[in-house]
Amino acid sequence: MNNKVLISKNYVMKFNTSKYSYGLEFLTEFFSINHKRELRVYEWYQEKKHQFLLIPKLYESNKRFIKIEKLVEDKNSEKSVDKLFPNIREFLALGEGRRQNFFDIMSSPTQSILRGLITNAKFLGIKTIFQAIKHLYKFYKRKPKSGKNYLIHKDLKSNQNLIHTKKGTYFIDFGSSVLTKNFFLTDIVELANDDSSLTVDMNMIESFVGSFDSQVYDVEHLQSQIYLLLFRRYIHLHPTERKNPKRMKNVKSFIESLDCLVRKFSIAEKSV
């Protein structure tokens, strides 16, 4: 086997292997963490009916591979992220009533942020580090007390892990998905963020939050959540990006302006 994915005319086979993985990915692959995450998403999805959420049909699975439906992309299909709000909410709901495991906790956005603060301390500077710590404190201080778990994809982007077909938009590749108690905005923040221009569609995030009706969330908790998720995104850049001085200068400026950006987020009288 030369690849982790084998694509045929009628199906896709994704193999459980660490052979072509490096760094942290090697460890997650070596212990079959990513593979197990994929399997549990398919298992949880099949346990109940869904009105909007679509994922590829599972044909066969074992410890070595999963065999799934091959999807045909429709270039003329609707690609508006706003149309995916119900799909994302149903994906989040897959985590309801589930229990976090050790690897969910170790792969949480909080752990990623803490690692990033340590490894990027010199690049970030004291002021930005304290700003991030302040938001971590506010995030947990004002978190809801429901204790509810959500399933987040954690790797959804407008041009990644979404396949638009004639039947609708499918979510794919669940090896990064984790259960979280608080970071339910992870996927919509990723989709609202434009890496190339370093801009964020705050209106999209506000609309997504406003589409919930089950519980009132504290606005400062949500502001800090958005801050931390964007912060997390830009302190774990690819090595090729880090070699670009202009890119890194712009990223640092963006991170330093995050506090002002998230203050614009407000849903004071809306229910979530």
Backbone bond lengths (Angstrom), bond angles and torsions (degrees), N, CA, C in turn:
res aa  C-N    CA-C-N  psi(-1)  N-CA   C-N-CA  omega(-1)  CA-C   N-CA-C  phi
1 M - - - 1.448 - - 1.527 109.30 -
2 N 1.335 117.90 125.52 1.445 122.28 -176.80 1.522 112.94 -104.26
3 N 1.317 118.16 -10.97 1.454 121.43 -177.60 1.517 111.12 -136.66
4 K 1.327 114.84 159.67 1.452 120.11 177.35 1.522 111.26 -81.08
5 V 1.338 116.44 -16.70 1.464 121.27 -179.32 1.521 109.42 -129.66
6 L 1.322 116.25 132.90 1.458 122.38 175.97 1.522 108.13 -118.22
7 I 1.328 115.91 121.23 1.467 120.92 -177.70 1.524 109.38 -110.51
8 S 1.307 116.39 122.42 1.454 121.38 177.11 1.534 109.03 -110.59
9 K 1.294 115.84 -172.37 1.465 120.74 -179.42 1.517 111.81 -67.44
10 N 1.329 117.52 -33.22 1.463 120.74 -172.65 1.526 115.77 -116.64
11 Y 1.325 117.71 -12.54 1.461 118.69 -177.06 1.529 110.92 -153.27
12 V 1.339 114.79 171.06 1.466 122.73 176.47 1.516 107.77 -124.96
13 M 1.328 116.71 132.97 1.462 121.49 176.16 1.528 108.51 -113.54
14 K 1.337 116.25 124.23 1.454 121.91 178.43 1.527 107.59 -109.82
15 F 1.316 116.24 119.33 1.460 121.27 -174.67 1.530 111.51 -92.79
16 N 1.314 113.70 147.80 1.457 121.67 176.65 1.520 107.80 -91.00
17 T 1.326 117.20 100.12 1.460 120.31 -176.52 1.512 111.38 -151.03
18 S 1.318 116.77 145.89 1.462 122.21 175.74 1.532 111.01 -105.07
19 K 1.313 116.29 2.43 1.463 121.02 -173.12 1.517 113.24 -58.47
20 Y 1.338 116.45 -36.97 1.461 119.86 -176.23 1.527 111.76 -111.10
21 S 1.342 116.62 25.16 1.460 121.14 -179.32 1.520 110.02 -111.67
22 Y 1.333 115.05 154.40 1.451 120.34 -177.43 1.523 110.20 -135.67
23 G 1.345 116.00 158.89 1.454 121.42 175.39 1.519 112.70 59.68
24 L 1.355 114.84 -138.25 1.455 120.59 -178.67 1.526 111.16 -61.95
25 E 1.331 116.34 -33.90 1.463 120.26 178.69 1.522 110.56 -61.86
26 F 1.343 117.52 -35.01 1.461 120.83 178.40 1.525 110.32 -59.98
27 L 1.344 116.64 -43.98 1.463 120.60 -179.21 1.521 111.80 -64.50
28 T 1.345 116.56 -44.70 1.464 119.37 -179.35 1.523 111.01 -65.74
29 E 1.329 116.23 -35.17 1.462 119.75 177.72 1.530 110.75 -73.69
30 F 1.343 116.04 -40.25 1.460 120.68 -177.37 1.526 111.27 -60.31
31 F 1.315 116.69 -39.99 1.462 121.11 179.54 1.535 112.11 -91.26
32 S 1.316 116.39 11.20 1.471 122.85 177.48 1.530 113.10 60.86
33 I 1.325 117.41 24.70 1.462 120.90 -177.38 1.519 110.70 -64.84
34 N 1.322 116.70 -49.14 1.465 120.09 -179.23 1.527 111.37 -61.55
35 H 1.319 115.44 -40.77 1.464 120.17 -179.50 1.531 110.59 -64.27
36 K 1.312 117.04 -42.59 1.465 121.43 179.62 1.530 110.95 -66.22
37 R 1.329 116.06 -34.63 1.461 119.42 177.14 1.525 110.76 -65.18
38 E 1.311 115.55 -41.90 1.470 119.71 176.72 1.526 110.00 -58.91
39 L 1.327 115.83 -47.99 1.459 120.44 -176.48 1.525 112.41 -62.67
40 R 1.319 117.12 -39.10 1.463 117.95 -177.53 1.524 111.81 -71.63
41 V 1.329 117.30 -31.88 1.468 118.99 176.52 1.520 109.79 -63.30
42 Y 1.332 116.99 -44.85 1.474 120.04 177.97 1.528 110.90 -63.55
43 E 1.323 116.48 -40.10 1.465 120.41 179.98 1.526 110.72 -63.76
44 W 1.319 116.95 -48.38 1.459 121.03 -178.15 1.524 111.40 -66.78
45 Y 1.316 115.98 -36.64 1.464 120.48 -179.96 1.533 110.83 -63.80
46 Q 1.322 115.96 -39.18 1.461 120.58 -176.59 1.526 113.19 -75.69
47 E 1.328 117.08 -12.10 1.465 119.99 -176.67 1.527 113.61 -75.92
48 K 1.331 117.65 -18.07 1.463 119.14 178.96 1.527 110.92 -149.69
49 K 1.303 115.84 164.04 1.461 121.41 -179.63 1.523 110.01 -80.66
50 H 1.326 114.63 151.82 1.459 120.33 -179.49 1.522 109.73 -130.05
51 Q 1.313 114.76 138.61 1.457 119.35 -179.45 1.522 112.30 -83.37
52 F 1.342 116.40 -32.90 1.462 119.97 -174.10 1.525 113.84 -124.04
53 L 1.321 117.71 -41.11 1.460 121.30 -173.25 1.523 111.90 -65.56
54 L 1.324 115.63 130.04 1.466 122.37 177.93 1.526 109.56 -124.62
55 I 1.337 117.18 130.80 1.454 122.10 169.37 1.532 106.77 -133.57
56 P 1.332 118.33 157.77 1.463 120.17 -177.18 1.533 112.25 -58.10
57 K 1.314 115.82 147.49 1.464 121.18 177.73 1.531 109.41 -68.06
58 L 1.331 115.66 135.95 1.464 121.35 178.68 1.524 109.35 -92.82
59 Y 1.343 117.09 122.19 1.460 121.58 179.78 1.529 111.94 -94.49
60 E 1.323 116.28 -38.99 1.474 120.03 -175.32 1.526 108.80 -158.54
61 S 1.329 116.39 146.47 1.467 119.42 177.58 1.521 109.86 -151.02
62 N 1.323 115.55 147.25 1.463 122.65 172.83 1.522 107.91 -157.94
63 K 1.320 117.45 -167.60 1.462 120.20 -176.91 1.525 112.74 -70.07
64 R 1.333 116.53 -18.13 1.466 119.62 -175.90 1.520 114.43 -97.04
65 F 1.328 117.41 -30.26 1.464 118.66 -175.96 1.521 111.36 -161.09
66 I 1.327 114.88 166.65 1.462 121.62 166.81 1.526 107.35 -124.33
67 K 1.311 114.83 138.65 1.458 121.36 179.59 1.526 107.26 -112.65
68 I 1.332 116.38 117.78 1.461 120.49 -173.19 1.525 111.78 -128.22
69 E 1.300 113.57 167.15 1.460 122.57 179.43 1.530 111.02 -61.23
70 K 1.327 116.57 137.32 1.462 121.00 173.06 1.525 108.26 -88.40
71 L 1.311 116.19 126.29 1.462 121.34 -176.52 1.524 111.01 -97.72
72 V 1.306 115.39 146.29 1.461 121.37 177.68 1.524 108.59 -108.15
73 E 1.310 115.69 116.90 1.473 119.88 -176.84 1.517 111.22 -75.01
74 D 1.323 114.95 138.94 1.452 122.28 176.90 1.529 107.81 -107.75
75 K 1.315 116.98 108.79 1.462 121.40 -175.83 1.527 113.05 -66.74
76 N 1.318 116.47 -17.25 1.467 120.01 -178.98 1.526 113.05 -96.83
77 S 1.337 117.21 3.65 1.463 120.52 -176.55 1.522 111.45 -75.56
78 E 1.320 115.73 161.70 1.466 122.75 179.30 1.527 110.84 -66.33
79 K 1.345 116.41 127.26 1.466 120.39 -177.10 1.528 112.45 -118.59
80 S 1.301 117.89 16.65 1.457 121.41 179.93 1.527 110.56 -71.38
81 V 1.333 116.95 126.64 1.458 121.06 179.71 1.524 110.78 -64.61
82 D 1.335 116.47 -34.02 1.471 120.11 178.90 1.526 111.61 -55.05
83 K 1.325 116.62 -32.53 1.466 121.10 -179.66 1.529 111.64 -71.34
84 L 1.333 115.99 -14.37 1.472 120.16 -176.66 1.526 113.15 -93.99
85 F 1.325 118.68 0.22 1.462 120.65 -179.62 1.532 112.24 -52.58
86 P 1.347 119.18 -48.38 1.475 119.71 179.51 1.529 112.43 -62.96
87 N 1.352 116.75 -35.72 1.463 120.98 179.13 1.524 110.66 -63.98
88 I 1.342 115.83 -44.16 1.468 120.27 -179.38 1.516 110.35 -66.44
89 R 1.329 117.12 -39.95 1.462 119.86 179.03 1.530 110.87 -63.14
90 E 1.330 117.63 -38.83 1.466 120.08 178.88 1.534 111.06 -69.92
91 F 1.335 116.94 -32.60 1.460 119.68 175.91 1.528 109.88 -66.80
92 L 1.330 117.08 -43.75 1.460 121.32 176.29 1.526 110.61 -56.82
93 A 1.344 115.67 -40.63 1.470 121.14 -176.31 1.524 113.11 -67.52
94 L 1.333 117.92 -16.94 1.467 120.06 177.12 1.533 110.81 -62.09
95 G 1.332 116.52 -21.75 1.456 120.14 -179.09 1.513 114.61 -86.98
96 E 1.332 117.61 -6.74 1.463 120.81 -178.25 1.531 111.10 -64.69
97 G 1.312 115.47 129.58 1.463 120.46 179.19 1.515 114.19 79.58
98 R 1.348 117.87 2.26 1.467 121.27 179.29 1.528 109.86 -95.52
99 R 1.307 115.59 158.45 1.460 120.57 179.93 1.518 110.81 -107.92
100 Q 1.324 116.25 135.27 1.458 120.64 176.01 1.525 110.35 -65.95
101 N 1.326 116.19 143.88 1.460 119.62 171.04 1.526 109.28 -105.88
102 F 1.300 116.28 179.56 1.470 121.58 -176.78 1.522 111.74 -57.75
103 F 1.338 116.41 -40.33 1.455 119.70 -175.77 1.519 112.20 -75.52
104 D 1.339 117.81 -24.89 1.463 120.41 171.90 1.527 109.50 -63.19
105 I 1.303 115.49 -45.21 1.470 120.83 -178.14 1.520 110.63 -66.52
106 M 1.344 116.77 -44.78 1.466 120.53 -178.15 1.524 112.42 -71.13
107 S 1.331 117.58 -18.91 1.472 121.09 179.28 1.522 112.05 -104.51
108 S 1.306 117.02 12.91 1.457 120.67 -177.77 1.525 110.55 -69.56
109 P 1.335 118.31 156.44 1.464 120.74 175.69 1.523 112.48 -55.40
110 T 1.336 117.98 -34.28 1.462 120.37 179.81 1.526 111.20 -61.58
111 Q 1.344 116.61 -45.95 1.464 119.64 178.51 1.523 111.16 -61.79
112 S 1.329 116.01 -39.39 1.460 120.97 178.71 1.524 111.13 -63.57
113 I 1.321 116.60 -40.23 1.470 121.92 178.98 1.530 110.72 -65.82
114 L 1.317 116.80 -44.77 1.466 120.24 -179.70 1.530 111.53 -63.24
115 R 1.337 116.19 -41.74 1.472 119.50 176.95 1.525 110.21 -62.32
116 G 1.339 115.49 -41.96 1.459 119.92 -179.04 1.516 112.78 -64.95
117 L 1.324 116.98 -37.17 1.461 120.74 178.22 1.526 111.04 -62.37
118 I 1.320 116.18 -39.51 1.465 120.76 -178.67 1.524 111.16 -72.08
119 T 1.338 116.53 -47.97 1.474 119.86 -174.80 1.523 113.13 -76.75
120 N 1.337 117.65 -17.60 1.470 120.48 -178.15 1.527 112.70 -115.90
121 A 1.335 116.37 19.66 1.464 120.47 -174.54 1.531 112.74 -55.33
122 K 1.297 118.02 -45.29 1.464 121.74 -178.09 1.521 110.92 -65.78
123 F 1.313 116.88 -41.39 1.469 121.80 -179.46 1.532 110.67 -67.12
124 L 1.320 117.59 -40.71 1.460 121.92 -174.72 1.519 112.95 -75.26
125 G 1.311 117.66 -43.13 1.453 120.97 -176.77 1.526 111.59 87.18
126 I 1.337 115.70 159.05 1.463 122.34 -174.32 1.526 112.43 -59.54
127 K 1.316 117.76 -45.48 1.463 121.37 -175.73 1.527 111.23 -60.04
128 T 1.321 117.20 -46.55 1.465 121.26 -178.89 1.524 111.12 -67.88
129 I 1.320 117.34 -37.93 1.461 120.92 178.31 1.528 110.31 -60.91
130 F 1.319 116.94 -45.71 1.465 120.09 179.20 1.531 111.42 -67.13
131 Q 1.327 116.27 -33.02 1.463 119.98 176.55 1.520 110.32 -62.86
132 A 1.334 116.92 -44.58 1.460 121.31 179.33 1.529 111.34 -65.50
133 I 1.331 116.83 -41.08 1.467 120.75 178.38 1.523 110.32 -63.99
134 K 1.329 117.15 -38.58 1.466 121.58 177.58 1.524 110.30 -60.05
135 H 1.331 116.27 -42.59 1.463 119.42 -179.33 1.527 111.76 -71.31
136 L 1.321 117.58 -33.30 1.465 120.28 174.30 1.524 110.68 -61.60
137 Y 1.327 115.38 -42.95 1.464 120.36 179.04 1.530 110.74 -62.78
138 K 1.335 116.82 -48.73 1.469 121.05 -179.50 1.529 111.18 -63.87
139 F 1.328 115.94 -37.11 1.459 121.24 -178.84 1.524 110.91 -60.05
140 Y 1.330 117.70 -46.60 1.457 121.10 -178.82 1.528 112.36 -82.28
141 K 1.326 116.69 -30.69 1.460 120.33 178.97 1.527 110.99 -64.08
142 R 1.345 117.62 -37.80 1.458 122.01 -172.68 1.526 112.70 -109.97
143 K 1.318 116.90 16.75 1.458 120.52 -179.56 1.532 110.44 -67.41
144 P 1.334 118.21 152.65 1.469 120.89 176.64 1.521 110.74 -66.47
145 K 1.311 116.20 153.76 1.458 120.80 -175.99 1.526 112.80 -99.15
146 S 1.313 117.67 15.73 1.462 120.76 -176.73 1.525 113.06 -69.64
147 G 1.352 116.97 -28.65 1.461 120.41 -177.81 1.517 112.39 71.11
148 K 1.319 117.02 17.08 1.456 122.69 -176.75 1.531 110.73 -75.10
149 N 1.328 117.13 140.66 1.455 121.27 176.28 1.525 110.65 -101.05
150 Y 1.328 115.01 143.73 1.461 122.24 176.96 1.527 108.64 -123.19
151 L 1.317 116.22 149.65 1.457 120.67 171.46 1.518 107.79 -99.57
152 I 1.324 116.94 122.33 1.464 120.92 177.03 1.525 109.14 -112.64
153 H 1.313 116.06 141.71 1.462 121.47 178.91 1.520 110.05 -69.15
154 K 1.334 116.14 -45.91 1.465 125.79 176.16 1.523 114.55 75.23
155 D 1.335 117.62 -0.37 1.468 119.15 178.34 1.525 111.22 -142.84
156 L 1.326 116.05 29.26 1.465 120.40 176.30 1.517 109.55 -85.02
157 K 1.325 116.46 131.44 1.461 121.85 173.50 1.527 107.52 -140.69
158 S 1.308 116.20 162.19 1.468 119.58 -176.15 1.527 111.91 -58.88
159 N 1.331 117.32 -27.33 1.467 121.32 -179.00 1.527 112.41 -117.09
160 Q 1.330 116.37 20.45 1.468 119.34 -175.49 1.518 111.24 -147.82
161 N 1.337 115.00 131.59 1.465 123.32 175.74 1.523 114.01 65.74
162 L 1.317 116.16 19.53 1.462 122.79 170.19 1.518 107.62 -125.00
163 I 1.337 116.82 129.51 1.463 120.13 176.33 1.525 108.09 -122.13
164 H 1.318 115.71 117.76 1.460 121.75 -177.64 1.533 109.09 -90.77
165 T 1.309 116.51 117.81 1.460 121.97 -178.59 1.525 110.00 -122.27
166 K 1.327 116.64 177.09 1.461 120.93 177.83 1.526 111.62 -66.77
167 K 1.334 116.58 -25.00 1.469 120.66 179.01 1.530 112.17 -82.24
168 G 1.333 116.44 -19.01 1.457 121.42 -176.87 1.522 110.36 140.05
169 T 1.308 116.90 -172.94 1.467 121.92 -178.67 1.525 110.49 -94.34
170 Y 1.321 115.72 126.72 1.462 122.41 -179.91 1.531 110.01 -100.60
171 F 1.327 115.99 142.04 1.460 121.87 169.50 1.531 107.03 -92.52
172 I 1.335 116.97 139.28 1.467 120.72 179.54 1.533 109.66 -135.13
173 D 1.335 115.91 168.94 1.471 124.88 173.77 1.523 112.06 58.57
174 F 1.322 115.91 92.94 1.465 121.50 -173.34 1.527 113.69 -110.87
175 G 1.321 116.89 19.59 1.458 120.53 -178.13 1.518 114.27 -67.63
176 S 1.334 117.06 -19.61 1.473 120.28 179.16 1.520 112.16 -98.01
177 S 1.326 118.08 -4.46 1.469 121.25 -174.09 1.521 111.43 -66.31
178 V 1.321 116.04 141.29 1.467 121.05 179.01 1.520 110.28 -141.15
179 L 1.313 115.04 157.50 1.456 121.17 171.63 1.526 108.39 -85.09
180 T 1.324 116.18 136.24 1.460 121.00 179.49 1.523 109.62 -138.63
181 K 1.317 116.87 149.06 1.460 121.05 178.40 1.524 112.40 -90.40
182 N 1.329 117.14 -23.05 1.460 119.08 -169.79 1.522 116.15 -130.22
183 F 1.329 118.26 -26.63 1.462 120.00 -172.67 1.537 112.18 -89.52
184 F 1.322 117.23 56.31 1.460 119.72 -175.71 1.526 112.61 -74.29
185 L 1.335 118.05 -10.27 1.468 121.18 179.52 1.536 113.11 -90.57
186 T 1.320 117.32 1.71 1.465 121.09 -173.36 1.524 113.17 -50.88
187 D 1.319 117.47 -52.28 1.465 120.19 -173.45 1.523 112.66 -71.35
188 I 1.333 117.93 -38.20 1.463 118.76 -179.71 1.519 110.78 -71.80
189 V 1.328 118.07 -32.48 1.465 120.16 176.31 1.520 110.27 -65.72
190 E 1.339 116.93 -40.74 1.468 120.48 176.65 1.527 110.85 -61.04
191 L 1.316 116.32 -42.47 1.462 120.25 -178.06 1.527 112.21 -71.96
192 A 1.322 117.00 -28.93 1.464 120.92 -179.41 1.528 112.18 -82.87
193 N 1.324 116.07 -12.50 1.464 121.31 -176.65 1.528 111.07 -91.10
194 D 1.333 116.46 134.40 1.464 122.17 177.04 1.521 108.21 -111.22
195 D 1.330 116.28 105.22 1.464 121.22 -176.86 1.523 112.49 -59.88
196 S 1.314 116.22 -42.20 1.467 120.15 -172.62 1.523 112.43 -65.84
197 S 1.326 117.04 -39.57 1.466 120.52 -177.59 1.528 113.32 -101.57
198 L 1.333 116.06 -3.60 1.465 121.47 -177.98 1.531 110.91 54.08
199 T 1.315 114.83 51.84 1.467 120.90 177.58 1.522 109.10 -128.75
200 V 1.324 115.59 157.49 1.455 121.85 -179.52 1.521 109.30 -132.28
201 D 1.325 116.53 130.25 1.464 121.46 178.04 1.525 108.30 -84.01
202 M 1.327 115.81 89.02 1.461 120.59 -178.29 1.522 111.55 -66.43
203 N 1.322 117.11 -30.15 1.470 120.48 178.27 1.524 110.90 -61.92
204 M 1.339 115.63 -36.87 1.461 119.88 178.40 1.525 110.78 -64.25
205 I 1.328 116.11 -43.91 1.469 120.26 -179.90 1.524 110.46 -64.74
206 E 1.332 116.43 -42.69 1.465 120.62 178.85 1.532 110.77 -61.87
207 S 1.318 116.27 -41.41 1.469 120.46 179.42 1.513 111.12 -64.66
208 F 1.340 116.33 -39.82 1.459 120.34 179.19 1.520 110.69 -63.79
209 V 1.327 116.77 -47.16 1.462 120.68 179.39 1.521 109.71 -61.98
210 G 1.328 117.06 -40.70 1.454 121.14 179.45 1.515 113.99 -66.88
211 S 1.337 117.11 -15.02 1.469 120.55 -179.57 1.520 112.44 -80.95
212 F 1.325 117.96 -9.23 1.458 121.96 175.86 1.523 109.62 -85.86
213 D 1.327 116.36 155.00 1.466 118.92 178.54 1.528 112.43 -142.07
214 S 1.317 116.92 13.67 1.464 119.12 -172.29 1.526 114.30 -94.03
215 Q 1.323 117.27 -23.25 1.461 118.17 -173.09 1.520 109.83 -161.33
216 V 1.319 116.68 144.13 1.458 121.12 177.12 1.525 109.62 -86.71
217 Y 1.324 116.33 125.70 1.456 121.58 178.59 1.517 110.09 -102.74
218 D 1.304 116.71 146.99 1.454 122.09 176.48 1.529 109.18 -70.05
219 V 1.336 116.30 131.33 1.463 120.79 -176.25 1.526 111.56 -62.99
220 E 1.320 117.43 -39.79 1.466 119.41 -179.77 1.526 111.39 -66.53
221 H 1.320 116.40 -33.65 1.472 119.90 175.01 1.527 109.96 -62.46
222 L 1.329 116.80 -43.53 1.455 121.08 -179.35 1.526 111.41 -67.89
223 Q 1.333 116.87 -40.19 1.463 120.44 177.75 1.526 110.80 -60.83
224 S 1.327 115.97 -44.47 1.468 119.63 179.41 1.521 111.05 -67.88
225 Q 1.329 117.04 -35.21 1.464 120.03 177.60 1.529 110.51 -62.53
226 I 1.328 117.00 -44.59 1.469 121.17 178.77 1.528 110.23 -62.91
227 Y 1.320 115.80 -44.73 1.473 120.56 178.17 1.526 110.40 -56.00
228 L 1.322 116.58 -51.59 1.462 121.25 -175.02 1.524 112.24 -64.86
229 L 1.332 117.19 -37.31 1.459 120.41 -179.91 1.530 111.75 -69.19
230 L 1.322 116.90 -38.57 1.465 120.19 176.78 1.530 110.02 -71.48
231 F 1.311 116.41 -39.78 1.461 121.80 176.86 1.526 110.10 -58.61
232 R 1.331 115.13 -47.16 1.471 121.31 178.60 1.522 111.34 -57.88
233 R 1.323 115.84 -41.14 1.466 120.26 -177.28 1.526 111.96 -61.37
234 Y 1.322 117.42 -37.60 1.462 120.01 -171.74 1.526 114.94 -100.93
235 I 1.308 118.38 1.59 1.469 118.93 172.85 1.519 111.19 -101.23
236 H 1.336 116.15 3.06 1.468 120.13 177.20 1.531 109.10 -125.96
237 L 1.323 115.25 55.75 1.451 120.51 -178.82 1.526 111.46 -79.49
238 H 1.321 115.10 155.69 1.466 121.49 178.23 1.536 109.08 -65.52
239 P 1.350 117.22 144.97 1.475 120.96 179.73 1.529 114.32 -51.75
240 T 1.335 117.69 -34.23 1.467 119.36 179.55 1.527 111.38 -66.03
241 E 1.330 117.21 -34.76 1.455 120.64 176.84 1.523 111.05 -69.49
242 R 1.316 116.21 -36.58 1.463 120.92 -179.21 1.530 112.17 -65.34
243 K 1.316 116.67 -22.59 1.462 120.82 179.81 1.528 112.28 -82.63
244 N 1.322 116.41 -4.15 1.466 121.44 -178.81 1.532 109.28 -100.57
245 P 1.334 118.07 102.81 1.477 121.56 -175.89 1.533 112.99 -58.19
246 K 1.318 117.34 -40.51 1.469 120.61 -179.38 1.519 110.73 -65.01
247 R 1.320 116.35 -43.77 1.467 121.31 178.39 1.527 110.37 -60.85
248 M 1.316 117.61 -46.21 1.452 121.43 -177.78 1.529 111.59 -67.26
249 K 1.321 117.08 -34.37 1.465 120.32 176.65 1.527 110.12 -63.87
250 N 1.337 115.90 -42.71 1.466 120.54 178.69 1.529 111.55 -67.21
251 V 1.336 116.51 -38.57 1.460 120.96 178.88 1.527 110.17 -64.34
252 K 1.321 116.77 -43.03 1.468 120.02 179.78 1.526 110.50 -62.89
253 S 1.320 116.45 -41.29 1.466 120.64 178.09 1.526 110.37 -63.15
254 F 1.335 116.54 -40.41 1.467 121.49 179.55 1.534 110.62 -63.72
255 I 1.324 116.65 -45.87 1.469 121.15 179.76 1.526 110.33 -61.40
256 E 1.333 116.47 -41.42 1.461 120.46 -179.03 1.525 112.45 -66.89
257 S 1.345 116.72 -21.99 1.472 120.30 -178.79 1.535 112.38 -96.69
258 L 1.330 116.75 -0.04 1.465 120.60 -175.40 1.524 113.05 -60.65
259 D 1.314 116.79 -38.14 1.464 119.57 -177.47 1.526 110.61 -60.78
260 C 1.321 116.55 -43.64 1.471 120.79 177.91 1.523 110.70 -66.32
261 L 1.321 116.71 -37.64 1.465 120.79 -178.75 1.525 111.55 -62.46
262 V 1.326 117.30 -48.28 1.466 119.82 -174.28 1.529 112.33 -72.79
263 R 1.312 117.58 -20.09 1.464 119.77 176.90 1.528 111.59 -65.01
264 K 1.326 116.56 -21.22 1.463 120.97 179.98 1.525 111.78 -75.12
265 F 1.338 115.95 -15.49 1.455 120.63 -179.89 1.524 108.84 -76.00
266 S 1.328 116.56 126.55 1.463 119.42 179.74 1.530 110.25 -151.68
267 I 1.325 115.15 127.99 1.464 120.65 173.92 1.532 108.92 -136.42
268 A 1.321 114.29 39.84 1.464 121.35 -169.45 1.516 115.40 -45.68
269 E 1.335 117.28 -41.68 1.469 119.09 -175.77 1.516 113.77 -107.50
270 K 1.337 116.18 11.34 1.468 119.13 -178.43 1.509 110.59 -98.81
271 S 1.323 116.04 148.46 1.455 120.60 174.62 1.499 109.44 -94.66
272 V 1.344 116.75 147.25 1.458 122.02 -176.94 1.505 109.96 -104.85
